[in-house]
Amino acid sequence: MKKGIVLFSLLGIAGLFSFCSEKKMDDAACLANDPNPNKSSELAILMRHMATHAEQAKKEVLAGQLRSSFPSEFKKIHTAVPTDDHIKGDAFDGFADGYLKNLELLYTPGENLLTKYNAVINTCIGCHESSCPGPLVRINKMKIEG
C-alpha cells in the first residue's frame, strides 16, 4: 500500500514537472494549475525552481559566462517538506549537501564552467536515481556533453 502511495506521489511530481515546463508557466500559474490532486509539496516546488535555474544556467554556461547569481533560496532543500517523509534521510542529506557545495563552486570565479555545471547536474542525477526517478528525463537533458 505504501509503495502505491509513494509511486502515485512520484508520478504526480513528475507530471507537475512535465506539465509546467511544457506550458512554460511561471510558478504562480503552475501552482494554480497543479495537476497533483494533493497539491505539490514544498520540496517539489523548490526542485521545480532548481530545474528552471539549471536550465537557465545551462544557457549561460554554453554562452561562456555565468550571469545569474547563487540562488540562496536553494539552501532550503534541507528544511523543505517533501511529498513523502521517507524521501528524506541520510542519503538525501548527503546529496543535498553535495548539490549545495557544487552549486557554490559553480558560482566561484574561475575556469571550467562546463565541468562545474555538470557536477551540479550529476549530483541531481545521483539523488534522483536513488530515490525519485520521475524527473530524470528532464534532468538528463540539462547535462552539457563535450
Secondary structure by P-SEA (a helix, b strand, c coil): caaaaaaaaaaaaaaaaaaaaaacccaaaaaaaccccccccaaaaaaaaaaaaaaaaaaaaaaccccccccccccccccccccccccccaaaaaaaaaaaaaaaaaaccccaaaaaaaaaaaaaaaaaacccccaaaaaaaacccc
